[in-house]
Amino acid sequence: MNNIFVYCEIEEGEIADVSLELLTKGRKLANEMKCKLEAIAIGDNLAGIEKEIFSYGVDVLHLAEHPDLSPYSTIPHSTVVTNVFKEEKPDVALFGATSAGRDLAPRVASSLKCGLTADCTGLEFGDHTDNKTGKTYKNILYQIRPAFGGNIIATIINPETKPQMATVREGVMNREIFNNKHKGELKNIDANSILEKIDNPVQIIERHIEERKINIKNSHIIVSGGYGVGSKENFNLLFELAEILGADVGASRAAVDAGFVEHLRQVGQTGVTVRPKLYIACGISGAVQHTAGMKEAAKIISINSDANAPINQLADYSIHGNIEDIIPKMIKYYKKNIK
Amino acid sequence: MSLRIIVLAKQVPDTRNVGKDAMKSDGTVNRGALPAIFNPEDLQALEQALKIKDDMDDVEVILLTMGPPRAAEIIREALYRGADKGYLLTDRKFAGSDTLATSYTLAMAIKKLEPYHLIIAGRQAIDGDTAQVGPQIADKLGFPQVTYSENIESISNEHIEILRRLESGVELVKTTMPLLVTVHGSAAQCRPRNAKLLMKYKHAVTVSELQDQTEDYTEFIDTKPYLRIDEWGVNEIDVDEDMLGLSGSPTKVKKIESVVFSAKESVQLTDNDKDIDYLMKELIDSHVIG
């Protein structure tokens, strides 16, 4: 079988976390299928980057370096990736669901006329028999993702087209170094000969990359609010509780869409995946869109005025009532008993 | 200069405020219970086009949507806000399209609307959240694309400047047309309906909608050609039918599961002081907090 490819996204000379997470997943899938894990890295001045990439178990790294390849721009990057895929014919190709990955992957899928599944939360191999033709496909990629606002979980396949392409959000997969001594093969892509054939009218005039001010991915305690919190003002209660607990504030998509808090706080399929030791869900009903990003929390408390909210099924403790009554009581007890 | 802008939009079920009756007992989606709305980022895409029309002479804004016959509703919504014309792509053969088949169909329809300069769409639709259709159309038309756009800063014959909102910051890009732009949720909200335009276009209909009307009504529409919304099916656009709908879609849904949580043994508490104190004591004693 052909190999598994991961697009390694490079921002300001650093490999994106999501790419390292995909390499970790890719290594496991490659072991299972007894095939090679290959990576593509595109940018400028990338000397030495192969060491980090190989440590994640990459067998072959395709490297394209050229001043026109940094920062990311659609046409040069998609042309390089499409060229490599046409030559190497990967079985599977994985991309981070970042603003660059989501700009690039669909363009590549369109020019190769192959299927692409966005924002997968699970990837595994399995068989498939087509009901109409009776044809059986062995070891194809099951691309699992919540759909329809997170109310259902769909398993998507693209049995007839290769590569089987998927994007995955940051934080969904674990990241683990495979072996610091793992040696892979470095293949340099002739970027010059590719770039001289294309015309890229898009010029980047200015770029401001901000340090992420809010990052709840690694928080130990998260106090998270949903649409049920009711208002931006009511979110202040959550911030108050978070502050005394040394926690961060998260939110559901509905709360972010309603403008209560910033998108960087969004937990779930289209936000961040978190694994804190305590997750306090306030006024969150528990659509899969949300629970996909927090169900692995060690302990979950749900505070909801609806005693039948689906999230209560996941909770270790569910408190029936209003956050305006309950959170001040929690703060009061904590202040009294912890010095 | 004369400028033709095509805005791509989708009518979507409102998945953001899913009520209890949104799922049927067998775990399938009860589409009837979800209101159909103008996809939010597509409405913001329309605003970007209307702003250009405000600032420049001789700008034509065309709304293009693909969907069932009722999707004509969002074309009227666009006309009420300032679009000049709308086209509805509807045909049973389009049903079951994934993003690749959708982008092919839309790209072929766009080709029929030449000469155009700018195509603007929302970044993604809330029923699928894929953000794939925009870039795939750009690829099929052989254009550059500017995704995640927050604002079209300036536009002239030669150049267009666009501010992009990335997860880690912002980027200002300058490029040429023709161009495909996708608009991010941080862009300006769309203006409300205009009362005069509402009066003007409230009778705008598609051919299918006209079939249910009386002859008098048809005669009335015939006197006002701007009230006709063009409807295009497979026969009106130049397409390879194998690339449409289910047969043109490489991705297949293998399985759909409704979400059933495996219920944990959950401690049920109320908001009285005793319950809250008990919970906090448990958390502190087990060193989860404190």
Interface residues (C-beta under 8 A of the other chain):
Chain A: E11 P71 T74 I75 S78 T98 S99 A100 R102 D103 A105 P106 R107 A109 S110 S111 K113 C114 G115 L116 T117 A118 D119 H128 Y142 P146 A147 F148 G149 G150 N151 I152 I153 A154 T155 I156 I157 N158 P159 E160 T161 N200 P201 V202 Q203 I204 I205 E206 R207 H208 I209 E210 R212 I221 Y227 L245 R253 A254 D257 Q269 T270 K277 L278 G286 A287 V288 T291 A298 K299 I301 P310 N312 Q313 L314 A315 D316 Y317 S318 I319 H320 G321 N322 D325 I326 K329 M330 Y333 Y334 N337 I338
Chain B: P13 T15 R16 N17 V18 A22 M23 G27 T28 V29 D98 T99 L100 S103 I126 D127 G128 D129 T130 A131 Q132 V133 G134 P135 Q136 A138 D139 K140 P144 Q145 V146 T147 Y148 E161 R164 L166 E167 S168 G169 V170 E171 L172 V173 K174 T175 T176 S249 P250 T251 K252 V253 K254 K255 I256 E257 S258 V259 F261 S262 A263 K264 S266 V267 Q268 L269 T270 D271 D273 D275 I276 D277 L279 M280 K281 L283 I284 V288 I289 G290
